């Protein structure tokens, strides 16, 4: 309850700064950030409504009793036989939002939920939540940092287990099985496991397959798991036996791009400046056409969330932000290389959460 009160106060300060009269959040990670939980996300409208004065929760009646045990926010239940319209009107009246001029709509909320709110406030202007809830979620406090750091250490050990399993004759899927088992052993839920060998490494989001890994293969391993509220994410590289022709040069270029992005990531820098720092290194080396994605993404309650480290993002980086730096080069029919770190931005620059070096792992061929 204390955390919820603090976050509501922080949110209301942002609402005043940004001219928002009402914030409407669906059953997802934004609501979880505010309240510490969210209701089951189905077709029944469940909307957390926050004005500058008070808050209310439009709630399907069948979820109300369970939710009362998790929050002190005033609930406005509605029955299937009646529909949500009157309960929504009552909730808006209760929090003094009938005259709202501008509402922040949860961009992850179902469109019919969003329209229900907008139709209840004729003429209201609207925007998404990046300047309010999104801006607050981007900055992690010490407790959140501690959970992220613990997950990074678990991810390190899962990565080491996967690397130790690499050998000629093992399949991508079997390596992934070892990684998932390590996460589970640590009490973490495996979230994703990209094991991309040989030419498959040229597909940034390769679906781990039954391809048999052989001598001379470069292998991209991109994994993440979750223990507690927050996930992990990291990518490392391995080769089985001798590296393929040209590999060492390309690996060096990607490593230099990581270093350039880390140097550019300072409080006050724009996200696009970090992207440009990595992209310039790769372009000058002649591989610009083979760097086909953004340099990074934020990490928090969601594996992908703001700030996004893209060529167009004008978001100013600030202390407490957590995001990936993951440039890559993908050579069709040959191999791919991606090196990824999750960083916590401090006053003097980025702290890498992983303790696992980015050095190439060489498995016996």
Order of alpha helices (4+ residues) and beta strands (2+ residues): alpha-beta-alpha-beta-beta-alpha-beta-alpha-beta-alpha-beta-alpha-alpha-beta-beta-beta-beta-alpha-alpha-beta-beta-beta-beta-beta-beta-beta-beta
